[in-house]
Amino acid sequence: METNTHHRTLGRSGITVSALGFGCWAVGGEWRTVDGEPLGWGAVDDDESVRAVRRAVDLGVTFFDTADAYGAGHSERLLGRALGKRRADVVVATKWGNTFDESSCTALGPDDSLAYARRALTASLHRLDTDHIDLYQLHISEADPEQAAHLRDLCEEFVREGLVRAYAWSTDDPDRAAVFADGPHCAAVQHRLNVLQDAPELLALCEASDLASINRSPLAMGLLTGKHGAGRVLEAGDIRSTPPAWLPGFTAGAGPDPEWLRRVEALRDVLTSDGRTLTQGALGWLWARSPRTIPIPGFRTVAQAEENAGAIAKGPLTAGQLAEIDAILGR
């Protein structure tokens, strides 16, 4: 598989993408649970988001990851608008499995049925203004493995129909990921991975099954950007202001966890070596961790897009820097 510093291959699919992808959760804007808890990253400026996507493409980013539920459909619509005639120049990944009401921007809960998967795919194609999805991903991390096997087989039907090129499961469970890995056109696993939260079992599965490792939370939900100090208050519409159980590193009403911030500070000198920003160093760690990793940091502005894309030229950290980081973290 292609593993140079600028491009990587989506597992056994043969689809080539930039080594850095862009995650489109944040640009979906505000949405919430039925109880009113935030699921987005706060308010967004759609015009700025469109400019940021287009700037990323100009800078060589060819992989964009979204989900139908982000912003209750808004992220897909925005990405489709931003790409426009450049859709053919990029690889688009989206996800399904979580139902929502678009008019009220409310998440309604998961649906792992085969019928819903097909309806969701049709709706995503419409919102993205495209005739195919390059990578279609199951977005229910804890879905029943037996039902997931049926969904995997349905994804093979989608491939035969020309609606999908490859598929994946977004899950942090290696055993569940292995269910999808049995499918001929499974190309990746999307899972959490960053310098503070390693995932050796999932990386081993990707190596054994010839899959790409698509890395969500590559910047630990913003902690590895260096822009979150102790006691920083997050806006009310930001999921980190009232973090759910699966989102560590933040405390409801109190901002970033001081212990996590101390770990970031301990790594700062290594990550910012060779002229990198802290963000670029965190991305460089991911590329050095495995030749299969494709980090997908989020963004909301042109400036963030430029900083993230700037990591590509800096490339991966060295083996020595990786060892130094492990020593600092006691791994």
C-alpha positions, 0 to 999 in steps of 0.5 A: 500500500502507498505510504509516502508522507503526502498520500496513503491508500484506503486499505485494500480498496486502492483508493488514494487519499491525502495522508491528512483528512479533514473531519466535518463534525464541527462545521455541522454547527449546533445540534442536540439530544432530545434532552437538549444536551449539545452534540456539536461544537458550537455556532459556525459561520457557514461561509467561513466553513465553505472557504476552509474546505476549499482552502484545504483542497487547494492545499492538497487535502483530498479526503473529507469525513462527515456523517449524516447526523452531524448538524442533523444533515447540515454538515453533509449539505455544507460539504456538498456545497463547498466541493461543488464541481471539485467533488471528482477531485476528492474522496468523501466518507460519510456515516449512517446509523443515527436518526435525527430530525433535520428541522429541529437539529435533534438526534433521535437515536440509533437505527441498525435496520437494513431498511434504514441503511438504504434510506440513509444512503439515498438521503446522504447522496442527495445532501452531498449532491453526489452519485456515490459515496467513496467510503460509507461507515457504520456510525453505531460504535456498539452495534450488535455484531450479528446485525452488523454482519448483515449490514456489512453484506448490505454494503457489499450490495451498495458496492455492486450497485455503484453507490458506494466504493468501499465501507468501514465501521466507526468503532473502538472495539477490535472484535466488532471492527473484525466483523466488517473486516471480513467483507471484501470491500471493507477498507478501513476502521475509524477509531479514536487515536491520538498521542494521549490515547493509543490503540494498539489492538486496532492498529494491529487489526488494520495491519493484519487485515490490510485496512486503513486506520482513520483517526478521529479525535487526533487532537484529543478534542482540541486539547492537543492544539494548545488553545485550551488552558485550565479553567477555560469556559466553553460555549453552551452549544459545545459538546465539551461543555457538558461532555458525555461519558465517552468524551474524556479530558473535559469536565462539565462546567469546568473545561479541560481536565488539568491532568490532561493539560499537564500531559500535553505540556509535558509533550510540548517540547517534543511535539513542537520540534523541527518548527512544528506547531503543537497541532502539527506535532500531534498529527506527525505522531499519528503518521509515525505511529503506523503507515496506515493512519489517516488523521481527520482533525476538525476545523471551523476556519480557514486558519485552522485548515491552513495549520492542519494542512501545514502538517503534511509538509512537516511529515511524521515524527522520527522513531527517536521522538516516538520513543521519547514520547513513550518515555514521558508518558510512561508507556 
